[in-house]
Amino acid sequence: MPNFLLELGTEELPASFVAGSAQQWQHLIPATLAEQSLTNDSINVYATPRRLAVLIKGLPIKQLDRTEDVKGPPASSAFKDGKPTKAAEGFAKKQGVEIDALEVRATDKGDFVFVLKQIPGRMTADILTELVPQWINKLEGKRFMRWADGDLKFPRPIRSIAALLDDTVLPIALVSGSDTVKSDRISQGHRVLHPQPVSIRQAEDYVECLRAACVEVDRTQRKIQIKAQVEAAATKQSGYADITEDLLEEVTDLVEWPNAVIGNFDEEFLMLPPEVITTIIVTNQRYFPILKSPDYPELLPYFITISNGDPAKSAIIAAGNERVVRARLADGQFFYKADLAKPLEDYLPKLETVTFQEDLGTVREKVDRLCKIANLITTQLQITDEEQAYIERAALLCKADLVTQMVYELPEMQGIMGQKYALACGEPESVATAIFEHYLPKAAGGNLPQTLTGQVVAIADKLDTLVSIFGLGMLPTGSSDPFALRRAANAITNIIWAAQLPINLHQLLAEVVAEFTAARPQTSAELLSQLYEFFLQRIRTLLQEEKNVDYDLVNAVLGENDPEYTERALRDLLDALERALFLQQIRNDKTLDRIYETVNRSTRLAAQGDLDKVQLEPKTAVKPELFQKSSEQAFYDAVVQLVPQTLLSKQTRNYQLLVDSLTEIAPAVSSFFDGPESVLVMDSDPEIKRNRLNLLGLLRNHARVLADFGAIVKG
């Protein structure tokens, strides 16, 4: 069974496209082969900075022959008096069959003409020749370009195509205006170590042919080699390599034949904060730092670069890299010393020269808003005077490092340098830590602030951005969220949940919106409504996607078109989280099944009454003198006994107490509906009917302390 090789030889591709294109082909190619009924033994996609390739083994020589039912015109128009009409003749001609091959079959829409058509399988070579341009043109990525004078687009110009079915070259051509690239069996070796062309005799020889030409096309193998070489190089310096997955992934797509080269820098630069050195080495240069210990970020004056050059020239490569690193570290040292020349607070006036957003003023104005929001938050929290002072100070200083020279040159260092400079000028450690933490989390699932000061300032900062940008009408739409407002709302929610902060978000949003709209011709009610709905959407998403709570249980906690439940969730996010997780737990252990029918049936009927949804006390809602059956009295007595349990459950958030009580009341409710003394709820007497609906409404209200059971779908 034949093997097929396709290799696109290109100019140096962006690292981000190398891995991305390989992943796309790993999905696209098997799908298109399956559509063509082409089986195979294996599909391997290879990618380097100068090529993208696929090797498919075990293909059939041709498709299998197959039959296909083709539906034609209605029998009434295909045959008249038993003779074929022009419609039948045209259909037969189009399908390449004789009239005798036509069959009349009954369908739901009447009798139609059919033909059982024999379709011979096509040659695999012909199909592949057609598929290859599709595989190329369907690749997606950023910054595609055109070259020559044609319309063909790719991240970099395609310079060669190797296309072999076993040892036969398939005729494939890519045309871009006057530039045409035709297929052959020629590939290119390593640009430095093997500049000569590589002739591939058989498709299956591809990987070994390229290895012989100093190109490791297998991305997984390159990654393994790089990791092993970096670790070995660090060991030579009696250190430990700091290998982050992101850097390892990127470097893997920057080289074809990896070679670890050790460089060094002057020890005097170690006086810089380690974060500055690693940012320069890792982020700017894509080098690997070396640590003294795997558990402590103390650096050694060395780095490791993965070269794509000649290993024999490693000393020259190291010297060139060292010059670059030395110059960058010298700049960092200058910025660091200059920034330390004055206390962090002295940078505040300069924030007035930095625009936060055109219609929202400067960063200094944002800091003023942030400080007010932080005070609103601390008003809700029971904290000490000392903690209050730390929060006020951290809120004031949290953006000051943005105008330091170091952060201007290395924006990734915002917050990090603020923490360093705050400590250097004598600010309390709590304040310094909060300056760093208020930017957290930096990505979905990232670390959250761990100190109360950092948590409050982080929430205040993100809340100011949310309210301000919403206030300008710049709401996120679809996938467009330039100010990362969804991430900000997620972060606020997760910080409150993780830190167990008793923050009334409903009230806090109202206060911040009132402050924002006070000086603007805008209706606060509309803005507030938008923010409430936005937060509810984010809470809903977090509960479902991060906390793994079923969608209907989330609806039962947050409410659907239920203002009382919506407000309750925003007033107490901790309670909303606890109720959602508890509901999922009792669904999983089947406890929910024991109360579902009782509560849900009562909830549906209670909707036809007029009892409010918060009343729990039966003595003011139900008249026992109107009871006609013993089941009504039993139901009433059970609800009376339920009241203290529900109140205690609500007060302590021990919702197991409520569920246990609802389980105990279930028999009385079942007798009310279906027992020997069952009643007709919708009695002809309006007073009796209302009395019975109020009984059901009370049960609904007690259950609503946990959830809106009307939103729960029976599993």
C-alpha positions as CSV (number, residue, x, y, z in Angstrom):
1,M,0.0,0.0,0.0
2,P,1.5,3.3,-1.0
3,N,2.8,6.1,1.2
4,F,2.4,9.8,0.4
5,L,4.8,12.7,1.3
6,L,4.0,16.3,1.0
7,E,6.5,19.0,2.1
8,L,6.1,22.7,1.7
9,G,9.5,24.4,1.8
10,T,9.3,28.0,2.9
11,E,11.2,31.0,4.0
12,E,11.5,31.2,7.9
13,L,8.0,30.9,9.3
14,P,6.9,32.7,12.5
15,A,7.2,30.5,15.5
16,S,3.5,30.9,16.3
17,F,2.5,29.5,12.9
18,V,4.7,26.4,13.0
19,A,2.9,24.6,15.8
20,G,-0.4,26.0,14.8
21,S,-0.3,24.9,11.2
22,A,0.8,21.4,12.3
23,Q,-2.2,21.2,14.6
24,Q,-4.6,22.3,11.9
25,W,-3.3,19.7,9.4
26,Q,-3.6,17.0,12.1
27,H,-7.4,17.7,12.1
28,L,-7.9,18.8,8.4
29,I,-6.1,16.0,6.6
30,P,-7.7,13.0,8.2
31,A,-11.1,14.6,7.8
32,T,-10.6,15.2,4.0
33,L,-9.2,11.7,3.5
34,A,-12.2,10.2,5.2
35,E,-14.6,12.2,3.0
36,Q,-12.8,10.6,0.0
37,S,-13.0,7.1,1.6
38,L,-9.2,6.9,1.6
39,T,-8.1,4.7,4.5
40,N,-4.6,4.9,5.9
41,D,-2.4,3.3,8.5
42,S,-0.9,6.5,10.0
43,I,-0.7,10.3,9.4
44,N,2.3,12.2,10.8
45,V,2.6,15.9,10.5
46,Y,6.0,17.5,10.7
47,A,6.9,21.2,11.1
48,T,10.1,23.3,11.4
49,P,10.7,27.0,10.8
50,R,11.4,26.2,7.1
51,R,8.9,23.5,6.2
52,L,5.5,22.0,6.8
53,A,5.1,18.3,5.9
54,V,2.8,15.3,6.2
55,L,3.7,11.7,5.7
56,I,0.7,9.4,5.2
57,K,1.3,5.7,5.2
58,G,-0.8,2.8,4.0
59,L,-3.0,4.4,1.5
60,P,-5.0,2.4,-1.0
61,I,-4.0,2.5,-4.6
62,K,-7.5,3.7,-5.5
63,Q,-10.9,4.2,-3.9
64,L,-13.2,1.2,-3.7
65,D,-16.0,1.0,-6.3
66,R,-19.3,2.0,-4.8
67,T,-23.0,2.2,-5.7
68,E,-25.2,5.2,-5.2
69,D,-28.9,5.7,-5.4
70,V,-29.7,8.8,-7.5
71,K,-33.2,10.2,-7.3
72,G,-34.7,11.5,-10.5
73,P,-38.0,13.2,-11.6
74,P,-41.4,12.1,-10.5
75,A,-42.6,8.9,-12.2
76,S,-45.7,10.8,-13.5
77,S,-43.5,13.2,-15.5
78,A,-40.8,10.5,-16.5
79,F,-43.3,8.1,-18.1
80,K,-46.5,8.7,-20.0
81,D,-48.6,5.6,-20.9
82,G,-45.6,3.4,-19.9
83,K,-43.2,5.2,-22.3
84,P,-40.3,7.3,-21.2
85,T,-40.6,11.0,-21.7
86,K,-37.8,13.5,-22.4
87,A,-37.5,14.0,-18.6
88,A,-36.6,10.3,-18.2
89,E,-34.3,10.3,-21.2
90,G,-32.5,13.4,-19.9
91,F,-32.1,12.0,-16.5
92,A,-30.7,8.7,-17.9
93,K,-28.3,10.5,-20.1
94,K,-27.1,12.7,-17.3
95,Q,-26.4,9.6,-15.1
96,G,-24.8,7.7,-18.0
97,V,-27.2,4.8,-18.0
98,E,-29.7,3.3,-20.3
99,I,-33.5,3.9,-19.9
100,D,-33.9,0.2,-18.8
101,A,-31.8,1.0,-15.7
102,L,-34.4,3.4,-14.4
103,E,-36.5,2.2,-11.5
104,V,-39.8,3.6,-10.1
105,R,-40.0,3.6,-6.3
106,A,-42.5,4.8,-3.8
107,T,-41.5,7.6,-1.5
108,D,-43.3,9.8,1.1
109,K,-43.9,12.3,-1.7
110,G,-45.1,9.8,-4.3
111,D,-43.5,7.7,-6.9
112,F,-40.1,8.8,-8.3
113,V,-37.6,7.5,-10.8
114,F,-34.3,6.2,-9.3
115,V,-31.1,4.7,-10.7
116,L,-28.7,2.5,-8.9
117,K,-25.5,4.1,-10.2
118,Q,-22.2,2.2,-10.2
119,I,-19.4,4.6,-9.4
120,P,-15.9,3.3,-10.0
121,G,-13.2,4.3,-7.5
122,R,-10.8,7.0,-8.5
123,M,-7.0,6.6,-8.3
124,T,-5.5,7.8,-5.0
125,A,-2.9,9.8,-6.9
126,D,-5.5,11.9,-8.7
127,I,-7.4,12.6,-5.5
128,L,-4.3,13.7,-3.6
129,T,-3.4,16.0,-6.4
130,E,-6.7,17.7,-5.9
131,L,-6.6,17.7,-2.1
132,V,-3.1,19.2,-1.6
133,P,-4.0,22.8,-2.7
134,Q,-7.0,22.6,-0.4
135,W,-4.8,21.6,2.6
136,I,-2.6,24.6,1.9
137,N,-5.3,27.2,1.2
138,K,-7.4,26.2,4.3
139,L,-4.6,26.9,6.8
140,E,-5.3,29.9,9.0
141,G,-3.1,32.2,11.0
142,K,-2.1,35.8,11.6
143,R,-0.4,38.1,9.1
144,F,-0.6,36.1,6.0
145,M,1.3,37.7,3.1
146,R,1.2,37.8,-0.7
147,W,4.4,37.6,-2.8
148,A,5.3,38.1,-6.4
149,D,2.2,39.5,-8.1
150,G,-0.3,36.8,-7.3
151,D,-3.2,36.2,-4.8
152,L,-1.7,33.2,-3.0
153,K,-1.4,33.9,0.7
154,F,0.9,32.3,3.3
155,P,2.8,33.5,6.3
156,R,6.0,33.4,4.3
157,P,6.7,32.7,0.6
158,I,6.5,29.0,-0.5
159,R,9.7,28.1,-2.3
160,S,9.5,24.4,-3.0
161,I,7.0,21.4,-2.9
162,A,8.1,17.8,-2.5
163,A,5.2,15.5,-3.3
164,L,5.8,11.8,-3.6
165,L,3.5,8.8,-3.8
166,D,6.0,6.2,-2.9
167,D,8.8,7.0,-5.4
168,T,6.6,8.9,-8.0
169,V,6.4,12.7,-8.0
170,L,2.7,13.9,-8.1
171,P,2.2,16.8,-10.4
172,I,1.2,19.7,-8.1
173,A,1.7,23.4,-8.9
174,L,1.1,26.5,-6.8
175,V,0.6,29.6,-8.9
176,S,1.0,33.1,-7.5
177,G,0.8,35.5,-10.4
178,S,3.9,35.1,-12.4
179,D,5.5,32.9,-9.7
180,T,4.8,29.1,-10.1
181,V,6.2,26.5,-7.7
182,K,6.1,23.0,-9.1
183,S,6.4,19.7,-7.2
184,D,9.5,17.5,-7.3
185,R,11.4,15.2,-5.0
186,I,13.8,17.9,-3.8
187,S,13.9,19.2,-0.2
188,Q,16.4,21.5,1.5
189,G,18.7,20.6,4.3
190,H,19.9,22.8,7.2
191,R,20.7,26.3,6.0
192,V,24.2,26.2,7.6
193,L,25.1,22.6,8.3
194,H,23.8,21.1,5.0
195,P,23.1,23.8,2.4
196,Q,23.0,21.3,-0.4
197,P,19.6,20.1,-1.8
198,V,18.2,16.8,-0.5
199,S,16.8,14.3,-3.0
200,I,14.1,12.1,-1.5
201,R,13.9,8.7,-3.2
202,Q,10.9,7.3,-1.4
203,A,8.2,9.0,0.6
204,E,8.8,6.8,3.6
205,D,12.5,7.9,3.7
206,Y,11.6,11.5,4.5
207,V,12.4,11.8,8.2
208,E,15.7,10.0,7.9
209,C,16.8,11.9,4.8
210,L,16.2,15.2,6.6
211,R,18.0,14.0,9.7
212,A,21.0,13.2,7.6
213,A,20.8,16.7,6.3
214,C,20.8,18.1,9.9
215,V,17.1,18.8,10.1
216,E,14.9,17.3,12.8
217,V,11.4,17.5,11.3
218,D,9.7,15.8,14.2
219,R,8.7,18.6,16.5
220,T,8.2,16.4,19.5
221,Q,11.7,15.0,19.1
222,R,13.2,18.6,18.8
223,K,11.4,19.6,22.0
224,I,12.7,16.6,23.9
225,Q,16.3,17.3,22.6
226,I,16.1,20.9,23.6
227,K,14.9,20.1,27.1
228,A,17.6,17.5,27.6
229,Q,20.4,19.8,26.2
230,V,19.3,22.7,28.4
231,E,19.2,20.6,31.5
232,A,22.6,19.1,30.7
233,A,24.1,22.6,30.1
234,A,22.7,23.9,33.4
235,T,24.2,20.9,35.2
236,K,27.6,21.8,33.8
237,Q,27.3,25.1,35.6
238,S,26.2,23.4,38.8
239,G,22.8,24.9,38.5
240,Y,19.2,24.2,37.4
241,A,17.6,25.2,34.2
242,D,14.5,27.4,34.5
243,I,12.5,25.9,31.7
244,T,9.0,27.3,31.3
245,E,6.6,25.5,28.9
246,D,5.9,28.6,26.9
247,L,9.6,29.3,26.2
248,L,10.3,25.7,25.4
249,E,7.4,25.6,23.0
250,E,8.5,28.8,21.2
251,V,12.2,27.8,21.0
252,T,11.2,24.4,19.5
253,D,9.7,26.3,16.6
254,L,12.7,28.6,16.1
255,V,15.3,25.9,15.2
256,E,15.7,22.9,13.0
257,W,18.8,21.3,14.6
258,P,19.0,22.4,18.2
259,N,22.4,23.1,19.9
260,A,22.5,24.4,23.4
261,V,25.1,27.2,23.9
262,I,26.1,28.6,27.4
263,G,26.6,32.3,27.8
264,N,27.5,34.3,30.9
265,F,27.1,37.9,32.2
266,D,28.9,39.9,34.8
267,E,28.0,39.1,38.4
268,E,27.5,42.7,39.2
269,F,24.2,42.5,37.3
270,L,22.9,40.1,39.9
271,M,22.1,43.1,42.1
272,L,19.1,43.7,39.8
273,P,15.9,42.1,40.8
274,P,15.8,38.5,39.4
275,E,12.5,39.3,37.6
276,V,14.3,42.0,35.6
277,I,17.1,39.6,34.5
278,T,14.7,36.9,33.6
279,T,12.5,39.2,31.6
280,I,15.5,40.4,29.6
281,I,16.8,36.9,29.1
282,V,13.5,35.0,28.6
283,T,11.0,37.5,27.2
284,N,13.3,39.6,25.1
285,Q,16.0,37.1,24.1
286,R,14.3,33.7,24.3
287,Y,17.2,32.3,26.4
288,F,16.9,30.0,29.4
289,P,18.2,31.3,32.8
290,I,20.1,29.1,35.3
291,L,19.1,29.0,38.9
292,K,21.2,28.1,42.0
293,S,18.3,26.0,43.3
294,P,15.2,24.6,41.7
295,D,13.1,25.9,44.6
296,Y,14.4,29.4,44.9
297,P,14.7,32.0,42.2
298,E,18.3,33.0,42.9
299,L,20.1,33.3,39.6
300,L,23.6,32.2,38.5
301,P,25.4,34.6,36.0
302,Y,24.7,32.3,33.1
303,F,22.1,31.7,30.4
304,I,21.5,29.0,27.7
305,T,20.5,29.8,24.2
306,I,19.4,27.2,21.7
307,S,21.3,27.9,18.5
308,N,20.3,26.9,15.0
309,G,23.9,27.4,13.8
310,D,27.1,25.3,13.6
311,P,28.0,23.7,16.9
312,A,31.6,24.2,16.0
313,K,31.0,27.9,16.2
314,S,29.4,27.8,19.7
315,A,32.1,30.1,21.2
316,I,31.4,32.8,18.6
317,I,27.6,32.4,19.0
318,A,28.0,32.6,22.8
319,A,30.1,35.8,22.6
320,G,27.5,37.5,20.3
321,N,24.7,36.6,22.7
322,E,26.7,37.8,25.7
323,R,27.2,41.2,24.1
324,V,23.5,41.6,23.6
325,V,22.6,40.4,27.1
326,R,25.3,42.6,28.6
327,A,24.0,45.7,26.9
328,R,20.4,45.0,27.9
329,L,21.4,44.3,31.5
330,A,23.5,47.5,31.6
331,D,20.4,49.4,30.5
332,G,18.3,47.7,33.2
333,Q,20.9,48.5,35.8
334,F,20.9,52.2,34.8
335,F,17.1,52.4,34.9
336,Y,17.0,50.6,38.3
337,K,19.4,53.0,39.9
338,A,17.7,56.0,38.4
339,D,14.3,54.9,39.6
340,L,15.5,54.3,43.1
341,A,16.8,57.9,43.4
342,K,13.4,59.0,44.7
343,P,10.5,57.4,46.6
344,L,7.6,55.8,44.8
345,E,5.2,58.5,45.9
346,D,7.1,61.1,44.0
347,Y,6.1,59.5,40.7
348,L,2.4,60.2,41.3
349,P,2.4,63.7,39.6
350,K,3.8,62.2,36.4
351,L,0.8,59.9,36.2
352,E,-1.1,63.1,35.2
353,T,0.7,62.9,31.9
354,V,-0.4,59.4,31.0
355,T,-3.8,58.9,29.4
356,F,-5.9,56.0,30.7
357,Q,-8.6,56.4,28.1
358,E,-9.4,59.5,26.0
359,D,-12.8,60.1,27.6
360,L,-11.8,58.9,31.1
361,G,-8.8,61.1,31.7
362,T,-5.4,60.3,33.0
363,V,-4.1,57.3,35.1
364,R,-3.8,59.7,38.0
365,E,-7.6,60.3,37.8
366,K,-8.1,56.5,37.6
367,V,-6.1,56.2,40.8
368,D,-8.4,58.7,42.5
369,R,-11.5,56.7,41.4
370,L,-9.8,53.5,42.5
371,C,-9.1,54.9,46.0
372,K,-12.7,55.8,46.4
373,I,-13.9,52.4,45.3
374,A,-11.4,50.7,47.7
375,N,-12.9,52.8,50.6
376,L,-16.4,51.6,49.5
377,I,-15.2,48.0,49.7
378,T,-13.6,48.4,53.1
379,T,-16.7,50.0,54.5
380,Q,-18.4,46.6,53.8
381,L,-15.6,44.6,55.5
382,Q,-14.9,44.4,59.2
383,I,-11.2,45.3,59.1
384,T,-8.7,47.0,61.5
385,D,-7.6,50.6,61.2
386,E,-4.1,49.3,60.3
387,E,-5.5,47.2,57.4
388,Q,-7.6,50.2,56.3
389,A,-4.4,52.4,56.2
390,Y,-2.5,49.7,54.2
391,I,-5.4,49.5,51.6
392,E,-5.6,53.3,51.2
393,R,-1.8,53.6,50.8
394,A,-1.6,50.7,48.3
395,A,-4.5,52.1,46.3
396,L,-2.7,55.4,46.0
397,L,0.6,53.9,44.9
398,C,-0.4,50.9,42.8
399,K,0.1,52.6,39.5
400,A,3.1,54.8,40.3
401,D,5.6,52.4,38.8
402,L,4.1,52.9,35.3
403,V,6.1,56.1,34.9
404,T,9.4,54.7,36.1
405,Q,12.1,54.2,33.5
406,M,12.3,50.4,34.1
407,V,8.6,49.8,33.4
408,Y,8.6,52.2,30.5
409,E,11.3,50.0,28.9
410,L,9.9,46.7,30.2
411,P,6.1,47.0,30.4
412,E,5.9,43.4,31.6
413,M,7.5,44.6,34.9
414,Q,4.5,46.7,36.0
415,G,3.5,45.8,39.5
416,I,6.7,43.8,40.0
417,M,8.8,46.9,40.0
418,G,6.2,48.8,42.0
419,Q,6.6,46.2,44.8
420,K,10.4,46.4,44.6
421,Y,10.5,50.2,44.7
422,A,7.9,50.4,47.5
423,L,10.0,48.1,49.7
424,A,13.2,50.0,48.8
425,C,11.7,53.3,50.0
426,G,10.3,52.0,53.2
427,E,6.7,51.2,52.5
428,P,5.1,48.5,54.6
429,E,5.4,45.0,53.1
430,S,1.6,44.7,53.0
431,V,1.5,47.8,50.7
432,A,4.3,46.6,48.5
433,T,2.8,43.1,48.1
434,A,-0.6,44.6,47.2
435,I,1.0,46.8,44.4
436,F,2.1,43.5,42.8
437,E,-1.0,41.5,43.6
438,H,-3.5,44.1,42.3
439,Y,-2.7,43.0,38.7
440,L,-3.6,39.4,39.5
441,P,-4.8,37.2,37.9
442,K,-2.8,37.8,34.8
443,A,-4.6,35.2,32.8
444,A,-7.6,32.8,33.2
445,G,-6.8,30.3,35.9
446,G,-3.8,32.4,37.1
447,N,-2.8,33.1,40.6
448,L,-5.1,35.3,42.7
449,P,-4.1,37.9,45.3
450,Q,-3.4,36.3,48.6
451,T,-3.4,39.3,50.9
452,L,-6.5,41.3,52.0
453,T,-4.9,44.5,50.8
454,G,-4.1,43.1,47.4
455,Q,-7.6,41.6,47.1
456,V,-9.3,44.9,47.8
457,V,-7.1,47.0,45.6
458,A,-7.4,44.4,42.8
459,I,-11.2,44.4,43.0
460,A,-11.3,48.2,43.1
461,D,-9.0,48.6,40.0
462,K,-11.0,46.1,37.9
463,L,-14.3,47.5,39.1
464,D,-13.3,51.0,38.0
465,T,-12.3,49.7,34.6
466,L,-15.6,47.9,34.2
467,V,-17.8,50.7,35.3
468,S,-15.9,53.3,33.4
469,I,-15.7,51.5,30.1
470,F,-19.4,50.4,30.4
471,G,-20.2,54.0,31.2
472,L,-18.8,55.0,27.8
473,G,-21.0,52.4,26.1
474,M,-18.1,50.3,25.0
475,L,-19.6,46.9,26.0
476,P,-17.9,43.7,24.9
477,T,-19.5,42.2,21.7
478,G,-19.0,38.6,20.5
479,S,-15.3,37.9,20.6
480,S,-14.3,41.5,20.8
481,D,-13.3,42.6,24.3
482,P,-10.4,45.0,23.9
483,F,-10.4,46.1,27.5
484,A,-10.6,42.5,28.8
485,L,-13.8,43.3,30.7
486,R,-14.9,39.7,30.8
487,R,-11.6,38.8,32.4
488,A,-12.0,41.6,34.9
489,A,-15.5,40.5,36.0
490,N,-14.3,36.9,36.2
491,A,-11.3,38.0,38.4
492,I,-13.5,40.0,40.7
493,T,-15.8,37.1,41.2
494,N,-13.0,34.6,41.7
495,I,-11.2,36.8,44.2
496,I,-14.4,37.2,46.3
497,W,-15.0,33.4,46.2
498,A,-11.4,32.4,46.9
499,A,-10.9,34.9,49.7
500,Q,-14.4,34.4,51.2
501,L,-15.0,38.2,51.1
502,P,-18.5,39.1,52.3
503,I,-18.9,41.8,49.7
504,N,-22.3,43.0,48.6
505,L,-21.6,43.4,44.9
506,H,-25.2,44.6,44.2
507,Q,-24.7,47.5,46.6
508,L,-21.1,48.2,45.6
509,L,-22.0,48.4,41.9
510,A,-24.8,50.8,42.7
511,E,-22.5,53.1,44.7
512,V,-19.7,53.1,42.0
513,V,-22.2,53.8,39.2
514,A,-23.7,56.6,41.2
515,E,-20.3,58.2,41.6
516,F,-19.4,57.7,37.9
517,T,-22.7,59.2,36.6
518,A,-22.8,62.1,39.0
519,A,-20.7,64.2,36.7
520,R,-22.0,62.8,33.4
521,P,-25.3,63.2,31.6
522,Q,-26.2,59.5,31.8
523,T,-28.9,57.5,33.4
524,S,-27.4,55.4,36.2
525,A,-30.3,52.9,36.1
526,E,-29.5,51.8,32.6
527,L,-25.7,51.5,33.3
528,L,-26.4,49.6,36.5
529,S,-28.8,47.2,34.8
530,Q,-26.1,46.4,32.1
531,L,-23.5,45.8,34.8
532,Y,-25.8,43.5,36.8
533,E,-26.6,41.5,33.8
534,F,-22.9,41.3,32.7
535,F,-21.8,40.0,36.1
536,L,-24.6,37.5,36.2
537,Q,-23.5,36.2,32.8
538,R,-19.9,35.8,34.1
539,I,-21.0,34.2,37.3
540,R,-23.1,31.8,35.3
541,T,-20.2,30.9,33.1
542,L,-17.8,30.4,36.0
543,L,-20.2,28.2,37.8
544,Q,-20.7,26.0,34.8
545,E,-17.2,25.9,33.3
546,E,-14.9,26.2,36.3
547,K,-17.0,24.8,39.1
548,N,-18.7,22.1,36.9
549,V,-22.2,22.9,38.1
550,D,-25.0,21.8,35.7
551,Y,-26.7,24.6,33.8
552,D,-30.2,24.1,35.3
553,L,-28.8,24.1,38.8
554,V,-27.0,27.4,38.0
555,N,-30.4,28.8,36.8
556,A,-32.0,27.6,40.0
557,V,-29.5,29.6,42.0
558,L,-29.3,32.7,39.9
559,G,-32.9,32.8,38.7
560,E,-34.3,33.2,35.3
561,N,-36.1,36.5,34.8
562,D,-36.4,36.6,38.6
563,P,-35.2,40.0,40.1
564,E,-35.4,38.8,43.7
565,Y,-33.1,35.9,43.0
566,T,-30.8,38.0,40.8
567,E,-30.3,40.5,43.5
568,R,-29.8,37.8,46.1
569,A,-26.9,36.3,44.1
570,L,-25.2,39.6,43.6
571,R,-25.7,40.6,47.3
572,D,-24.0,37.5,48.4
573,L,-21.7,35.8,45.9
574,L,-20.4,33.4,48.6
575,D,-23.9,32.1,49.3
576,A,-24.6,31.7,45.6
577,L,-21.5,29.6,45.2
578,E,-22.3,27.5,48.2
579,R,-25.8,26.8,47.1
580,A,-24.7,25.9,43.5
581,L,-22.1,23.5,44.7
582,F,-24.5,22.0,47.3
583,L,-27.1,21.5,44.6
584,Q,-24.6,19.7,42.4
585,Q,-23.5,17.5,45.4
586,I,-27.1,16.4,46.2
587,R,-27.8,15.8,42.6
588,N,-24.7,13.6,42.3
589,D,-25.6,11.6,45.5
590,K,-29.3,11.3,44.4
591,T,-30.6,13.2,47.5
592,L,-32.2,15.8,45.2
593,D,-34.4,13.0,43.7
594,R,-36.0,12.5,47.1
595,I,-37.4,16.1,47.3
596,Y,-37.6,17.0,43.6
597,E,-41.1,15.8,42.8
598,T,-42.6,17.2,46.0
599,V,-41.1,20.6,45.7
600,N,-41.4,21.0,42.0
601,R,-45.0,20.0,41.8
602,S,-45.8,22.5,44.6
603,T,-43.8,25.2,42.9
604,R,-45.7,24.8,39.6
605,L,-49.1,25.0,41.3
606,A,-48.1,27.8,43.6
607,A,-47.4,30.0,40.6
608,Q,-51.2,30.2,40.1
609,G,-51.6,31.8,43.5
610,D,-50.8,35.3,44.8
611,L,-48.5,34.6,47.8
612,D,-45.3,36.5,47.7
613,K,-42.1,34.5,47.3
614,V,-40.4,35.4,50.6
615,Q,-43.0,34.6,53.2
616,L,-42.2,31.6,55.4
617,E,-44.5,31.9,58.3
618,P,-47.8,29.9,57.8
619,K,-49.8,31.5,60.5
620,T,-50.4,34.7,58.6
621,A,-50.8,33.1,55.2
622,V,-53.1,30.1,55.8
623,K,-56.4,29.8,57.6
624,P,-56.7,26.3,59.3
625,E,-60.4,26.8,59.8
626,L,-60.9,26.4,56.0
627,F,-59.4,23.0,56.0
628,Q,-61.7,20.2,54.8
629,K,-59.3,17.2,54.9
630,S,-56.9,15.9,57.4
631,S,-54.1,16.0,54.8
632,E,-54.4,19.8,54.8
633,Q,-53.8,20.0,58.6
634,A,-50.9,17.5,58.3
635,F,-49.3,19.7,55.6
636,Y,-49.8,22.8,57.6
637,D,-48.3,21.3,60.8
638,A,-45.3,20.1,58.8
639,V,-44.7,23.6,57.4
640,V,-45.0,25.1,60.9
641,Q,-42.2,22.7,62.1
642,L,-40.2,23.6,59.0
643,V,-39.9,27.3,59.8
644,P,-37.2,27.2,62.5
645,Q,-35.1,24.7,60.4
646,T,-35.3,26.9,57.4
647,L,-34.4,30.0,59.3
648,L,-31.4,28.2,60.9
649,S,-30.3,26.8,57.5
650,K,-30.5,30.3,56.0
651,Q,-28.6,31.9,58.9
652,T,-25.8,29.3,59.0
653,R,-25.8,28.4,55.3
654,N,-26.1,24.8,56.3
655,Y,-28.5,23.8,53.5
656,Q,-28.3,20.2,54.5
657,L,-30.7,21.1,57.4
658,L,-33.2,22.4,54.9
659,V,-32.9,19.4,52.6
660,D,-33.4,17.0,55.5
661,S,-36.5,18.9,56.6
662,L,-37.9,18.9,53.0
663,T,-37.3,15.2,52.9
664,E,-39.3,14.7,56.1
665,I,-42.2,16.8,54.9
666,A,-42.4,14.9,51.6
667,P,-44.9,12.2,52.8
668,A,-47.3,14.8,54.1
669,V,-47.2,16.7,50.8
670,S,-47.7,13.4,48.9
671,S,-50.8,12.6,51.0
672,F,-52.1,16.1,50.3
673,F,-51.9,15.4,46.5
674,D,-52.5,11.7,46.2
675,G,-53.4,10.1,49.5
676,P,-56.8,8.9,50.7
677,E,-57.4,12.3,52.1
678,S,-56.1,14.1,49.0
679,V,-57.6,17.5,48.0
680,L,-58.4,19.3,44.8
681,V,-56.2,22.4,45.0
682,M,-58.2,24.3,42.4
683,D,-61.4,24.1,44.4
684,S,-64.5,25.9,43.2
685,D,-64.6,27.9,46.4
686,P,-62.1,30.8,45.8
687,E,-61.2,31.0,49.6
688,I,-60.5,27.3,49.9
689,K,-58.5,27.4,46.6
690,R,-56.5,30.4,47.8
691,N,-55.8,28.7,51.2
692,R,-54.5,25.6,49.5
693,L,-52.4,27.6,47.0
694,N,-50.9,29.5,49.9
695,L,-49.9,26.2,51.6
696,L,-48.1,25.2,48.4
697,G,-46.6,28.7,48.1
698,L,-45.1,28.4,51.6
699,L,-43.4,25.1,50.7
700,R,-42.1,26.8,47.5
701,N,-40.8,29.7,49.6
702,H,-39.0,27.4,52.0
703,A,-37.4,25.6,49.1
704,R,-36.4,28.9,47.5
705,V,-34.1,29.5,50.4
706,L,-31.9,26.9,48.6
707,A,-33.0,27.2,45.0
708,D,-35.8,28.0,42.5
709,F,-36.9,24.4,42.0
710,G,-39.0,25.4,39.0
711,A,-35.7,25.9,37.0
712,I,-34.4,22.4,37.8
713,V,-34.7,19.8,35.1
714,K,-35.4,16.3,36.3
715,G,-32.4,14.0,35.3
